[in-house]
Amino acid sequence: MRLSLMFFCLLCALCSMAQDSTLRKAREVPVKYYSQVQQKSKKLERQVEKRTQKALSRFAREEKRMQSKLAKMDSLAAKNIFTNSIDSLGSLKNKIKQKTGKYEQALSGNYSGYLDTLQSSLGFLKESKDLLGKTKGVKEKLNGSMQSVQQLQSKLQQAEQVKAFIRERRQQLKAQLAGYAGFTKDLQRLNKEAYYYAQQLNEYKAVFKDKKKAEAKALELIRKVPAFQDFMQKNSRLAGLFNIPGGAAGTPNLEGLQTRAQVEQLIQQRMGGGGPDARAAVSQQMEAARSQFDQLKKQFPDLDNAAEMPDFKPNEMKTKSLIQRLEFGGNIQFQRSSQFFPTTSDIAGQVGYKFHKNGSAGLGAAYKLGMGTGFDNIRFNSQGVGLRSFIDWKLKGTFFINGGFEQNYNTPFGDVSQLKQFDKWTGSALIGISKKYKISSKVKGNMILLYDFLYNQHVPRTDPIKFRLGYNF
């Protein structure tokens, strides 16, 4: 009896130790998290550096062209206006090429909550042994990811400085060249480069925020720890922004700030004889200003500064990468059986290139699957293939005009070499309407109704109306 009791206690102790080990392991941050953060940070750093170099080179090239143009009118003015600026652009390019120094914990005009959380989470993990785990080399990986994030923040600070320099330089040139004719298009090119540079940086940052599986799991785990919230309050950049007590900026400094009552009293004094309705009048004006500002924000949601307002119609797709412009998808089309054809389904895959925010064009291929002549005669066989081209343009809301040209091989084949019989290929010229709808956050569905203008030329004749159900992502 005593032996059985001892064995039972030993078994319970082993189970408890195994359970504690499992729970502790479940609370450890995945080691892959550190490598993902490091890779993402280095990639964004390279992208920012490359795009900044490109912007500075283009700006310098435009200024040299403008200097040569102005030298023909006024050589002294050309020297005074452009020489120092071109030298400054060259110095900035050299500075961007150099390895970034230590990141300064200062708040620039562009705050990134995601980057702040990322840096704070790594700093918290460095002080938390339970979450850090005991995997070999984990501390080195953590230090490497922290260094990459710091270098990225320094590179982003440099990019903000370049943005500010370009913005100020653009305004200077606009004022200095106001007395000379023929520089309108030159200044517009500078404005375009400055605008698209800022937009490209925003695009890079948006992609950077996309969390991978290990990263999402790690941040979810860290946020559940109560001590992390306290760490964020003391060490985050946001704490420094609002001077949170005990935060990175120390004790709050409210000197010079006015209360709402003081502001209202000041308005009443300034309004003078406005009487009791002065507050209502000011409120109406503020509401109108706020409404107008909201409309501008909707039109240009990515602008960091009012001075970046473009004087041209921006192309939203210009800052998108090739992968971001590609839309992959497919559709299916059924055709009833006839005297010449069994019931077939065209199963197609396609890839589109988004050349405008409202339009895309692309190519596709279809496989024609024969399914027999009815429920009493179901037979699956190959009935042909098709090659497609298409263009899609937004009409209004979720309705699009869709059209394209297709080549179809409507003959059963058993070998790919048979497809070289070009006389058996038939063409179709299609145009119609498509309706798009949302299936999920990453997948969109569509219904397409098309008319074939060349159906009369097909031997044997095919249906002129095509209805397709599809998706893209």
C-alpha positions in Angstrom: 0.0 0.0 0.0 2.8 2.4 1.0 4.7 1.5 -2.2 1.6 2.2 -4.4 1.1 5.6 -2.7 4.7 6.6 -3.3 4.4 5.6 -6.9 1.3 7.6 -7.3 2.9 10.7 -5.7 5.9 10.3 -8.0 3.7 10.1 -11.0 1.8 13.2 -10.0 5.0 15.1 -9.5 6.3 14.1 -13.0 3.0 15.1 -14.6 3.1 18.5 -12.8 6.7 19.1 -13.9 5.8 18.2 -17.5 2.8 20.5 -17.4 4.8 23.4 -16.0 7.4 22.8 -18.7 4.8 22.8 -21.4 3.2 26.0 -20.0 6.6 27.7 -19.7 7.5 26.8 -23.3 4.1 28.1 -24.5 4.9 31.4 -22.9 8.2 31.7 -24.6 8.4 34.0 -27.6 9.2 32.1 -30.8 12.8 32.4 -31.8 11.7 33.0 -35.4 10.3 36.3 -34.2 13.8 37.8 -33.9 14.9 36.8 -37.3 11.7 38.0 -38.9 12.1 41.4 -37.2 15.7 41.6 -38.3 14.9 40.7 -41.9 12.0 43.1 -42.2 14.0 45.9 -40.7 17.0 45.4 -43.0 14.7 45.2 -46.0 12.9 48.4 -45.2 16.3 50.1 -44.5 17.6 49.1 -47.9 14.4 50.2 -49.6 14.4 53.6 -47.9 18.1 54.2 -48.6 17.7 53.2 -52.3 14.6 55.4 -52.8 16.2 58.3 -51.0 19.3 58.1 -53.2 17.1 58.0 -56.2 15.1 61.1 -55.1 18.3 63.1 -54.3 19.8 62.1 -57.7 16.7 63.2 -59.6 16.4 66.4 -57.7 20.1 67.3 -58.3 19.7 66.4 -62.0 16.7 68.7 -62.3 18.5 71.5 -60.5 21.5 71.2 -62.8 19.2 71.4 -65.8 17.4 74.5 -64.4 20.8 76.1 -63.6 21.9 75.7 -67.2 18.6 77.1 -68.4 18.9 80.1 -66.1 22.5 80.7 -66.9 21.5 81.7 -70.4 19.3 84.4 -68.9 21.3 85.5 -65.8 24.6 83.7 -65.1 25.1 85.4 -61.7 21.6 84.4 -60.5 22.1 80.8 -61.7 25.3 80.6 -59.7 23.8 82.1 -56.5 20.6 80.1 -56.6 21.8 76.6 -57.5 25.5 76.1 -56.6 25.1 75.7 -52.8 22.0 73.6 -53.2 23.5 71.1 -55.6 26.5 70.7 -53.3 24.1 70.1 -50.4 22.2 67.4 -52.3 25.6 65.7 -53.0 26.4 65.9 -49.3 23.1 64.4 -48.4 23.6 61.5 -50.8 27.0 60.7 -49.2 25.4 60.9 -45.8 22.7 58.4 -46.8 25.3 56.0 -48.1 27.1 55.9 -44.7 26.1 53.5 -42.0 23.6 55.1 -39.7 24.7 56.1 -36.2 23.0 55.7 -32.9 19.3 56.4 -33.0 18.3 59.5 -31.2 15.2 59.1 -29.0 13.6 62.2 -30.3 10.1 62.6 -31.8 10.1 63.7 -35.4 7.0 64.8 -37.2 6.3 61.3 -38.3 5.5 58.9 -35.5 5.1 55.2 -36.2 3.1 53.4 -33.5 4.0 50.0 -35.0 7.7 50.7 -34.9 7.4 52.1 -31.4 5.7 48.9 -30.2 8.3 46.8 -32.0 11.2 48.5 -30.3 9.5 48.5 -26.9 8.7 44.8 -27.2 12.4 43.9 -27.9 13.5 46.1 -25.0 11.0 44.4 -22.8 12.1 40.9 -23.9 15.7 41.8 -23.1 14.7 42.3 -19.4 12.3 39.3 -19.3 14.0 36.0 -18.9 10.8 33.9 -18.8 9.6 35.1 -22.2 13.1 35.1 -23.8 13.6 31.4 -23.2 16.8 29.4 -23.0 17.3 28.5 -26.6 21.0 28.6 -27.7 21.9 31.9 -29.3 18.6 33.6 -28.6 20.2 36.6 -26.9 22.5 37.2 -29.9 19.4 37.1 -32.2 17.6 39.5 -29.9 20.5 41.9 -29.9 20.8 41.6 -33.7 17.1 42.4 -34.2 17.3 45.4 -31.7 20.3 46.8 -33.6 18.5 46.4 -37.0 15.4 48.2 -35.6 17.7 51.1 -34.3 19.5 51.4 -37.6 16.1 51.4 -39.4 14.8 54.2 -37.1 18.0 56.2 -37.9 17.5 55.7 -41.6 13.9 56.8 -41.3 15.0 59.9 -39.5 17.4 60.7 -42.3 14.6 60.2 -44.8 12.5 62.7 -42.8 15.3 65.2 -42.9 15.6 64.7 -46.7 11.9 65.2 -47.1 12.1 68.4 -45.1 15.1 69.6 -47.1 13.3 68.9 -50.5 10.1 70.5 -49.3 11.9 73.7 -48.2 14.1 73.7 -51.3 11.1 73.4 -53.5 9.5 76.4 -51.9 12.7 78.4 -52.1 13.0 77.8 -55.9 9.4 78.7 -56.4 10.1 82.1 -54.8 13.5 82.7 -56.3 12.4 81.9 -59.9 9.2 83.8 -59.7 10.7 86.6 -61.8 11.9 84.3 -64.6 9.6 82.9 -67.3 9.7 79.3 -68.5 10.3 77.4 -65.2 6.7 76.2 -64.5 7.2 72.7 -65.9 10.6 72.4 -64.2 9.1 73.3 -60.8 6.2 70.9 -61.4 8.7 68.0 -62.0 10.4 68.8 -58.7 7.0 68.8 -57.0 6.1 65.4 -58.5 9.4 63.9 -57.3 8.9 65.3 -53.8 5.3 64.0 -53.7 6.1 60.5 -55.0 9.1 60.2 -52.7 6.9 60.8 -49.7 4.3 58.5 -51.0 6.8 55.7 -51.7 8.1 55.9 -48.1 4.5 55.6 -46.8 4.0 52.6 -49.0 7.1 50.9 -47.7 6.0 51.5 -44.1 2.5 50.1 -44.8 4.1 46.9 -46.1 6.4 46.8 -43.1 3.4 46.7 -40.7 2.2 43.4 -42.2 2.8 40.9 -39.4 3.9 37.4 -40.1 2.7 34.4 -38.1 5.6 34.3 -35.6 5.5 38.0 -35.2 1.8 38.2 -34.5 2.1 35.4 -32.0 5.0 37.0 -30.2 3.2 40.4 -29.9 0.0 38.8 -28.8 1.9 36.9 -26.1 3.9 40.0 -24.9 0.7 42.2 -24.7 -0.8 39.7 -22.3 1.9 40.4 -19.7 0.9 43.2 -17.3 4.5 44.4 -16.9 4.7 45.2 -20.6 2.1 48.0 -20.3 4.1 49.6 -17.5 7.3 49.2 -19.6 5.6 50.9 -22.6 4.5 53.8 -20.4 8.1 54.4 -19.2 10.0 53.7 -22.4 7.9 54.2 -25.5 8.2 57.3 -27.8 4.6 58.0 -27.2 5.3 58.4 -23.5 7.9 61.0 -24.4 5.4 62.8 -26.6 2.9 63.3 -23.8 5.3 63.6 -21.0 3.7 60.8 -19.1 4.9 60.7 -15.4 7.8 58.3 -15.0 8.0 58.0 -18.8 10.9 58.5 -21.1 10.7 62.2 -20.9 10.5 62.4 -17.1 8.0 64.5 -15.2 5.2 66.3 -17.1 5.9 69.8 -18.1 2.6 71.7 -18.5 4.1 75.2 -18.5 2.8 77.4 -21.3 -0.3 75.2 -21.9 -3.7 76.8 -21.7 -6.9 75.3 -20.4 -10.1 75.2 -22.5 -11.7 77.9 -20.3 -8.7 80.2 -20.8 -8.9 79.7 -24.6 -12.6 80.5 -24.6 -12.1 83.6 -22.5 -9.4 84.8 -24.8 -11.7 84.3 -27.8 -14.5 86.2 -26.1 -12.0 89.1 -25.5 -10.8 89.1 -29.1 -14.3 89.0 -30.5 -15.0 92.3 -28.7 -18.6 93.3 -29.3 -19.6 89.9 -30.5 -21.8 89.4 -27.5 -23.1 86.1 -26.2 -23.3 84.7 -29.7 -19.6 84.9 -30.2 -18.9 81.4 -29.0 -21.6 80.0 -31.3 -20.1 81.9 -34.3 -16.6 80.6 -33.5 -18.0 77.1 -33.1 -19.6 77.2 -36.5 -16.5 78.5 -38.2 -14.4 75.8 -36.5 -16.9 73.1 -37.6 -16.7 74.3 -41.2 -12.9 74.3 -41.1 -12.9 70.8 -39.6 -15.2 69.6 -42.3 -13.1 71.0 -45.0 -9.9 69.6 -43.5 -11.5 66.1 -43.3 -12.3 66.3 -47.0 -8.7 67.1 -47.8 -7.6 64.2 -45.6 -9.8 61.9 -47.6 -8.4 63.0 -50.9 -4.8 62.8 -49.7 -4.7 60.4 -46.7 -1.0 59.8 -46.8 0.2 63.4 -46.6 2.4 64.2 -43.7 2.5 68.0 -44.3 0.2 70.5 -45.9 3.2 71.8 -47.9 3.2 68.4 -49.7 -0.2 69.1 -51.3 0.4 68.3 -55.0 -0.3 70.8 -57.8 -1.0 68.0 -60.2 -3.2 64.9 -60.4 -1.3 62.1 -58.7 -1.1 58.6 -60.1 -1.8 56.4 -57.1 -0.2 53.3 -58.7 3.2 55.0 -59.4 4.6 54.1 -56.0 3.3 50.5 -56.1 5.8 47.7 -56.8 5.2 45.2 -59.6 4.0 42.5 -57.2 1.5 45.0 -55.6 0.2 45.8 -59.0 -0.5 42.2 -60.0 -3.9 40.7 -59.4 -4.2 36.9 -59.5 -7.5 35.2 -60.0 -9.6 32.9 -62.0 -13.2 32.2 -63.2 -15.4 29.4 -64.4 -17.9 29.4 -67.3 -20.4 26.7 -68.2 -21.8 25.9 -71.7 -24.8 23.7 -72.2 -24.6 20.7 -74.5 -25.6 21.0 -78.1 -25.6 18.9 -81.3 -21.8 19.4 -81.6 -20.6 19.9 -78.0 -21.2 18.2 -74.7 -21.7 20.2 -71.6 -18.4 21.9 -70.9 -16.9 24.1 -68.2 -14.1 26.6 -68.9 -11.9 26.7 -65.9 -9.5 29.7 -66.3 -6.7 31.3 -64.4 -5.5 34.8 -65.1 -3.1 37.5 -63.9 -3.9 41.2 -64.3 -1.7 44.3 -64.1 -3.3 47.3 -62.4 -2.1 50.2 -64.6 -4.6 52.7 -62.9 -6.6 52.8 -59.7 -9.7 52.2 -61.8 -8.3 49.8 -64.5 -6.3 46.7 -65.1 -5.3 44.5 -68.0 -4.0 41.0 -68.2 -3.7 37.5 -69.7 -5.2 34.2 -68.9 -5.6 30.6 -70.0 -8.6 28.2 -69.8 -9.0 24.5 -69.8 -12.3 23.1 -71.3 -13.5 20.2 -69.3 -16.2 18.1 -71.0 -18.9 16.7 -68.6 -21.1 14.6 -71.0 -24.5 15.3 -72.4 -26.7 15.0 -69.3 -27.2 13.4 -65.9 -27.7 10.0 -67.7 -24.4 10.4 -69.6 -21.8 12.0 -67.4 -18.3 11.7 -68.9 -15.3 13.8 -68.1 -12.8 14.4 -70.9 -10.7 17.1 -72.4 -12.6 19.4 -74.8 -10.0 22.0 -75.6 -8.1 25.0 -74.3 -8.3 28.8 -74.6 -6.0 31.8 -74.4 -7.3 35.1 -73.2 -6.6 38.8 -72.9 -8.8 41.2 -71.0 -9.1 44.8 -69.8 -11.2 45.9 -66.9 -12.3 49.6 -66.2 -14.4 50.9 -63.4 -17.7 52.5 -64.4 -19.2 53.3 -61.1 -19.2 51.8 -57.6 -18.7 48.0 -58.0 -19.6 47.9 -61.7 -16.9 47.6 -64.3 -16.8 47.4 -68.1 -15.0 44.2 -69.2 -13.7 43.2 -72.6 -11.0 41.3 -74.4 -9.9 39.0 -77.2 -9.7 35.3 -76.9 -8.5 32.3 -79.0 -10.2 28.9 -78.3 -9.3 25.4 -79.4 -12.7 23.7 -79.2 -11.6 20.2 -80.3 -10.8 17.2 -78.0 -7.1 16.5 -77.9 -5.0 13.8 -76.4 -1.6 15.3 -77.1 -0.2 18.8 -76.8 1.2 18.6 -80.4 -2.3 18.7 -81.7 -2.7 22.3 -80.5 -0.3 23.4 -83.3 -3.2 22.9 -85.8 -3.8 26.7 -86.0 -6.8 26.3 -88.4 -8.8 24.8 -85.5 -8.4 27.8 -83.3 -11.3 30.3 -83.3 -11.3 33.9 -82.1 -13.8 35.8 -79.9 -14.2 39.5 -79.4 -15.9 40.1 -76.0 -17.4 43.0 -74.2 -19.7 43.3 -71.2 -20.3 44.3 -67.6 -18.8 42.8 -64.4 -19.9 43.2 -60.9 -17.4 42.9 -58.1 -18.1 42.0 -54.5 -16.1 41.3 -51.3 -15.7 37.7 -50.1 -13.0 38.3 -47.4 -10.3 40.9 -46.6 -8.0 39.3 -49.3 -10.4 37.7 -51.8 -12.9 39.5 -54.0 -15.5 37.8 -56.2 -16.9 38.9 -59.5 -19.7 38.1 -61.9 -19.2 38.8 -65.6 -21.7 39.0 -68.5 -20.1 39.2 -71.9 -21.3 39.3 -75.5 -19.2 37.7 -78.3 -19.3 39.7 -81.5 -17.6 36.9 -83.5 -19.9 34.1 -82.6 -21.4 34.1 -86.2 -18.0 33.2 -87.6 -17.6 30.1 -85.4 -18.1 26.7 -87.1 -20.0 25.1 -85.5 -21.7 28.2 -84.1 -21.3 28.9 -80.3 -23.4 30.8 -77.9 -23.0 34.6 -78.1 -23.7 35.2 -74.4 -21.0 34.2 -71.8 -21.6 34.3 -68.1 -18.6 33.8 -65.8 -18.2 33.5 -62.0 -14.7 34.4 -60.7 -12.5 35.7 -58.0 -9.2 37.5 -57.5 -6.8 38.2 -54.7 
